[in-house]
Amino acid sequence: MTTSDILNHGASPEHIERLKENMERVDQLSQKLVQVMANKKGHNPGLDGPNQELFARAATSYWSEILQNPAKLMEKQVEFWGKSVLNFAEAQQVLAAQGEDVESKEKSGDRRFANPMWDSNPYFHFVKQQYLTNAEVIRSAVEQVTDLDPIDRHRLSYFSDQIINMMAPNNFLPTNPDALEKALETEGQSLVDGLQNLVNDLEANNGELVVRLADESAFEIGRNIATSPGEVVFRNRMMEMIQYHPTTETVHETPIVLFPPWINKFYILDLKAQNSLIKWVTEQGYTLFVVSWINANSDYADVGMEDYIEEGFLTAINKAKEICKVKQVNAIGYCIAGTTLSLTLALMKKRGDKSVKSATLFTALTDFSDQGDFTPFLQNDFVDAIVEEIGEDGILPSYIMARTFSYLRANDLVYGPAIRSYMLGETPPAFDLLYWNGDGANLPGKMAREYLRGLCQANQFAEGGFELFGETLKLKDVDIPLMAITCETDHIAPWDNCYKGVQQMGSRSKTFIVSESGHIAGIVNPPSRNKYGHYTNDDLKLSAEDWKKTATFNEGSWWPRWESWLKKRSGKQVPAREPGDSNNPVLEAAPGSYVRIRSTD
């Protein structure tokens, strides 16, 4: 029975009875929900919002302006009243039209309001228009707060937008026509399924609400994702090292060692054959090693940046040299691993170690003077809360980082998926990228503190030097040939901020590329898709703005351009190497064991 049938002819007794039965099931699930929440460990409340002093300062500034110009307050108040009355009048117009299409003053294309009932139904029409009016008033008030420093203004704007997004009417069942329609059409089954999804998500994360983005039953690591053939040839407490099988008869003499971020799993670069960078690299005739980091637990509380460098980066580089019987490797670092690779290269410079012939950085920040979209989270109140959250367990749980990243795109990665899962009762999509996105990793407490305090907040690598291993490491110490790949719409590592760091590096040979798209899609951009282009410009003395203005746009993926650059630094052709050697025997098949460890294990 469709919603229109119910509205036109009324619900049958059988329909009402089934609806009552499902509402009883909802009640039972609600009791289970209460039990799950009762066992919730909880987290530091400082992670949920800024110090209240921010809002107090904003309110003080706002009212100070109003007291100096009270007519301004009356003007804004009258304007708000007028818009509210107009919204009500429009709703009356919709009612009088008896369902005919009424031209809405808001045709923004906002996907949240795609249902025709937002315009054709007087109740939903008024709710939507009043919400949009309220949102406009809040944003206007924030813009009028002038007596705040730039960081506080940025934070106030961000958290105000979070409140506006959270209060959208489609986030609540009584004001979501899609959810109400489906509840009627399914006789309440959608609400039963949705509540079960909510309970499942809470149980999976010890009472913390982390919206499941993908159908986890659709994927299995090693079966339909992370399937490139390879072998684990080394393992220590920090990492497994995978050497991939060659796909060509000969390979370049100099191997590649790829370091992915340890905030997420390495298989973002090997989701499937069609977009696997790992597969593509082996097809170009390279010996490829990839590090798979351990998913930290409380045993790793005292693991810091030095441990990642010593037992991860330096060990992997030396193992690759040993297995391939060469003196140098080419290294790649992605995101935080690119930042740490840069630190490692600065350390190797101090030690006179020339084991790395060239470096490639994927979306790697090294100068944190502009914190971009992360500004709201990198102030003392939030970082203090993170440090307290690390607490006795000694780790930063993965869901905290995942939640931070998700709220940068809250409507797409939080509220939208929550509505589909909890209100509409839908199973999350079988989408490999979203599955990977939900397969995060915990961070060792010491490492998280060093990274947040020393690099993100104090910007020591770019300003004064970052102390590791008794050395003061500086950006200018990175002096080997390098290529930096950044992404045009990256909100995690903005390209222009990455550019500032590369400019300060001491390398005489530096290549900088800006790929179209964001942090993931700009990197996982195979040539076969011919989807995103990239920008190039040899003049790295320009400001970021001028570099982009005068850059050349190139159609297609940056992968072939990078490979052409890398080939010149990879030596002669030698017979293809099978994984491992007598001193480093194969331990197990790729993708190994560490990648299968879940954050909640």
N, C-alpha and C positions, 0 to 999 in steps of 0.2 A: 504494500500500500504506500503510495507516494504522499508527500506533504500536501499537494494540491487536492488529492482525493479526500484527505482528512479534513482540509479546510472547507471543501465544497459539500461534502456529504456527511461529515462527522465520523468519528471513530466507532468501529463495531465493538460489541461487547467482548468479542474474542481478543480484539486488538488491545482494549483497555486491560483485560485480564493478564495478557502477556506483559504489558507494560508494568503492571503492578508486581508481577513475579520478578521481573528484572530489577525493579527498584528495591525489592527485598534483597536481591543479590548484591546490589550496590551498597546497601546497609551493612551486609556481612563483610564485604571487602573494606568498607570504611573502618570497621572494627579492627581488621587486620592492619590497615594503614596506621591506625593509632598505635598498635603494638610495635610496628616497625619504627615509628618515630620515637617511641619510648626508649628504644635501645640505641638511639642516635648518640654518637660520641660528641658531636658538636665541634665547632671550630671557633677560633678567635673572632669576636664580633667586629673587630677592627678591619677584617677582610671584606665586610659587607658594605662599607661606606666610608667616607672620609671623616676625619676628626670633626666633631660638631663645631669647632672653632671656625671652620671655613664658612659654614652657613651663617654663623653668628656675625662674622666680619662682613659677609655679603649683605645681610639684613641691615646691619648698622649703616653701611655705605648707602644702601637704597633709601632708608628712611631719612638719612641726613640730607640727601638730595631732595626728597619730598618736602621736608621741613623748610628748605630754602626756596622751594617752588611748589607750594600746595596746589596751585592751579593745575599743575601737571598731573597730580594724582586724580583730581576731579575729571580732567580731560580723559585720562585713561579709563577711569571707572565708568564714565558715561559711554565711552566707546564700547566697553565690554558689555554694559547693559543693552546697548543698542544692538550689538551682534547677537546677543542671547535672545532678545525679543524677535529679531529677524529669523533666527533658527526656529523658534516656536511657530512663527507665522508660516514659514516654509513647510513645517510639519503639518499644519492645518491645511495648507494648499494641497499637499499630498493626499490627506484624508478626503478632502472635497473632490479630488480627481478620481477617487474610488479605484485606485490601482493603475491609472493611466501613467505613462512615463512623464515625470516632472523633471525639468532641467535642474540639475544640482549645481550649486555654485562651486562645488569642489570636484573637479574631474582630473585629479592629479595622476591617475594611473597607479595609485597605491594598491598593491596586491592585497593588503589587509581588508580592503573594502570592495573586493571584486563582486561579491554576491549582489545581484540586482535589488535585493530587499533593503540594502542600505539606502537606496534612493526611492524605492516604490512603497515601502512600508513607513507610515508616519512615525512609529515608535523608533525604529532603527535609524531613520533619517535624522530625527532630532538628536539621538544619542551620538551619532557620528559627527554631525555638524557642531554640537556643543563641545565634544572632545577636541576637535580641530581648533575651535575658538580658544578653549582653555590652553591648549598647547602653544598657540600663537602668543597668548598673553604671558605665559611663563617665559618663553624665549625672549620676548620683548623686555620683560623685567630684568632678565639676566644681562641683556645687552646694555641696559641703562646703569648697571653697577660699574662705576668707573674707578673707585678708590681701592683697587686691588692690583697686586703685581701680576705680570703675565701668566705665571704658573698657576696662581689661584684662580684667575679668570678662566684659564683652560680647564681646570678641574671643575669649577662651578658649572661651566657650560656642559661638560661631559656628564656629570652626575645629574644635572637637570634633565638632559636628554634621556638618561636612563630611567628617571622617574616618569617622564612623558611616555616612553615606550612601554614601560611596565603597566601603566594605567590605561592603555588602549582598550576600548570596549570589547574587541574580539578576543582578549585574553580572559574574559569571564563568560561563563556559560549563559547566564540570563541575557547577555547582550551580544551573543555570537549567533547570528542566524544560521550559519552553516552547521554548527553543532546542534542547535535546536531542531533544525530540519532533519538531520540524520538521526537524532534520538527518536523522533516520531516515526520516521520511515523504518527504522530497525526495531521498533517497539522497545527501545531502551537498551538494546544489546550493545550499541556503540559506547554507551556510558559504562557498561559492565566491562567491556574490553579495555576501555581507556583507563579505568581505575586499576584494572589488573596490570596494565602496562606501567602505571605509576608505581604500584607496589613493587613490581619486578625491578624497576630502576632504582628505587630506594634500597631494596634488599641487596642489590649488586654493589652498592657503594656505602654500605654500613650506615644507612639513614640519610646520607647526603644526597641532595637532588642533583643528579647529572643526567640531563636528557639524552637518552640513547638516540643516536643519529642514524644508525644503520642496522639492518637485520643481521645480527652476528651469526645466526645459524646458516647464513648463505655463504660464509667464507671460512676457509681453513688454511692457515699459514703453511705453505709447502705443497698444498694441493691445488688451489686455484688463485693464490697470490704468493709472491715471493718464490717463484718456481724456476728461476734461472739455474741451470746445473752448476754446482760448485761443491767445494768441500771445506769443512772447518779444519784448518791446518795448525792452529794454535789457540790456546785458551789460557787465560789467567783470571784472577778474581774480578778484573775490570771489563774484560771484553773477550769475545770470540773473533777470530780473524778468518774470514772466508776468502779462499782463492777460487775464482771461477774458471770453469773449463774453457779452453780456447775453442774458437769456432773457425779459425783460419790455420793454414799449415805453418805459417811463420808469424812471428809477432815482433813488435819493436823491442829492442833490448832493454830499455828502461821501463820498469813496471810502474803502475799507478796504485797508490794507496788512497782510498777514499774514506774520509771520516764524516759520518752523518751526525746530526745532533743527537744528544742523549736525552733530550726532552721527549722525543718521539722515536719510533722504530725506523730502522734503515730501509724497510721495504717500500717506502714512498717512492724510491727509485727503482722498484721492481714490482709494481702492482700487477701488471700483466704484460704479455709479450709486446703488444702494440705500442706501449708507452714506456717501456723499461729502458732507462738510461744504462743500467748494468748490462743488459743484453746488447744494446747498441754499441757500447764501448768495446765489448769483446768481438763484435762483428767487424770493427774497424782494425782489428789486429793488435790488441794490447793485452798484456797480462794484468789482470785487475784483482786487487785485494780490497775487500770492504770490511770495515770494523762493525761488529754488532755489539753494542754496549750492554752491560748488565742492567737489569731493572732493580734499582737499589732498594734495600730494606734497612731495618734498624741496625744491622751489622755494619752498614756503611756510613754511620753517623759522622765519623771523623775523617771521611774521605774528602779531600779538597782539590783545588785546581792542580796542585803539584802532582797528586796521584794520577789524575787524568792525563797529564802530560808525560809523566815518567812511565807509568804502567800501560798507558794507552798509546799516545802519539809516538813517543820515542821507541817504545818496544815494537810497535807495528812496523815502523819504518825500518828498524834493524832486522826484523824477521823477514820482511820482504827482500831486503838486500841479501840476506843469508840464503834464502830459498832460491832466489834468481841468480845468485853469485855475481852481483853487481855492486858498484860503489855508491850509486845514487838512485833515487826514486823521484817520480813526480807525485805531488800530494794535492789532494782536494779536501776542502773543508766547507761544510754546509751549515749556515746559520751559526749557532753558538760554537759549533765545531770549527767553523771558519775563523771566528774570533780567537779560539784557543790555538788553532794552527798558527795564527799570526804571532801569538805569544811564544809558541814553541819555536818558530823561526827566529824570533828575536833572541831567545835563549841559546839556540844553536849558533847564532852569530857570535854571542859572547864566548862560547866555548870553542869556537873555531871548527865546528862540525858542519861539513859541507855535504851531508847525506841527501839533501833535497835539492834537485836540479831546478824545479819550477813549482810554483804553487798556483792553484786555482781556488778562488773564493766564491762560493754561492751565497748570495744575500747575507753577507757577514758584516756586522757592525764592529768597528774598532774605535771610533770616536763617538762618544755618547753625550756630547755637549748639547745636542738637540734630541730630546727623548721622544719627540713625536707623539703618536697616539698613546704611548705608555706613560706619558707625563703624569696622569692621575694616579698611577700605581707605584711610581718610583719616588714618592715623597716619604718623609720620615714616618708619618703615621702608618702608612701601609706597610712599609718595609719593617717597621717595628713589630707590627702585627704578624707578618710572615715569620720573623725571627722567633716570636713567641709561639707561633703555631708549630714550628719545627720541634720545639720543646723536648720532652723526654724521649720520644721515639727517635729523634735525630734525623728525620727525613721530612722533606716537603712533599706531601701527597700530590699525586699527579692531577687530581681533580681541581686543585687550586689554580694551577697554571692553565689547565684546560678551560676553566670557567673565566679566567681573566681574558684569554684570547677570544673566547666565544662572545663575551659582552662587548667586544669591539664591533661586532656585527650582530647585535642582540636579536633583531627581528628575524634574521635569517638562520642563526645558529642556536637560539634559545627559544623565543616565543613561538615562532612558526612551527618548529618541530614538536614543541610541547603541545600546541593546539591539535596538531594532526594525531599525535600519539595518545594524549590524555582526554581530549574532548571528542575527537572523531573516532577514537578507538582503532586507528590504522596501525598496521605493522610498519616499522620504519623501512625505507627502501633498501634494496640490495645494491648498495653503492660502495665500491671498494675504497674510494677516497675517504668517504665518511666513516667507513669501518676503521681505516688507519687513523683517522682523526680522533677516534674514541679509544684507541689503543695506546694510551700515553704511558709515561714512565715517571716514577718517583725520583726526586733529586736528593742527593746526600746533603745533610744540613750544613756542614762546613763549606762545601762547594757553593751552595746557594747563597750563603752569607757573603762569601768572598766575591762572588760574581755581582750580587746586587749592591753591596757596599762599595767595593773597590773599583769595579768597572762601570756599572750603570750609574751610580750616584756620584762617585768622586771622579770618574773619568780619568783614572790614573794612567792608563796606557797611553793616552794622548796628551796628558798634562802632568808632567813631572816624572812619571814612570811607575810601573806596577812591580811590586817586590815579590819575586819568586826565586827559590833556590839560592838565596843570598845575592841575587843579581837584581838590578833595577832595569826592567825591560821597557823599551820605548818603541813607538811606531817607526821611528827612523832606522831602527836596527833591522827591520825587515827589508833586505836588500837584494833578494834573488828575483829573477824574472817572474812576473805574476800576471794573471788575468782575473779580473773581478767581474762576476756576472750579478747584476742586480735587476730588480723588477719594478716596472713603472708605477703600479698601484699597490705595491707592498706596504701594508700598514704595520708590519712587524719590524722590518728592517728597511725603512724608506731609502730609496736609491740615492737621494741627495745626501743623506747622512753617511751612507756607505762611501760615497764619493769623497767626502771630507777626510775620512780615514785613509783611503788609498792615496790621496794627494800628499799626506804626511809621511808615507812609507819611503824608505831610502832606495828602493829599486830604481835602476836606470832604465829598465825595460818594464813598462806598465801598460796594460791594455784594460780599458774599462768599457763595459757593455751594459746597456739598459734594455731588458726584454720587455715586451708588452705583457700585460696581465700582472698577477700578484705573486705572493711568496711561494706558492706551490705550482700553480699553472704556468708561471713564467719560467720555471726551471724544468718541470716535467712537460716538455714541449717538443716532442719528436718531429723530425723533418717530414715524416709521412703525413702528418695531419695538416701541414701548411696553414696553421691557424694564426699564430702570433709572430709578428716581426720583431726587429730589434734595432736599437740605435747605436751608432759608433761615432767616435770623434777622437782623434789622436792628441788633441791639445788638452792636457790635464792641468794646465795652469789657469784655465778659465774658471770663473765661478760656476757653480752647479747650474744656475739658471742659464748662463751664456753657453755652457757646454751643451745643454739640451737644445737651445735655440739654433745652434750652428751644427748640430749633429746630423749625420746622414741616416735616413731610415732605410732599413734593409728588409725586404720581404722574407718571410719564413723563419725557421728556427735558427738560433745561434749555435746549435750543436755542431754543424759542419765547420763553421768559422773557428770555433774553439779547437776542434780536432785538427784543423790545418795548422793552427798555432802550436798545438801540443806536439804534432808529428815532428816539427823541426827541433824539438827538445827531447826526443825519445830514442835517438840512436838508430843503429842499423837493424836490419831484420835478422832474427835468429829463429831456430826451430821452435815451434810452439811448445810451451811448458805445461805439463800435467801438474795438478795440485800437489804440493808438499815435496818433501825429500826425505832422505834417510834419517835426518835429525829432527824433522818436523813431519811425522807421519799423519795421514788423514785420521781425524778423530771421529767425524760423522759427516753426513751429507748436509749441504746447505738446505735450509737457512739456519741450521743449528738449533741449539737449545735455549740460549739466552733470549732470543726474540720471542719465544713462546711464553715467557714469564709475564703474567699480568700484574698490574699495579696492586690489585687487591689480593694476590696470592699470599 
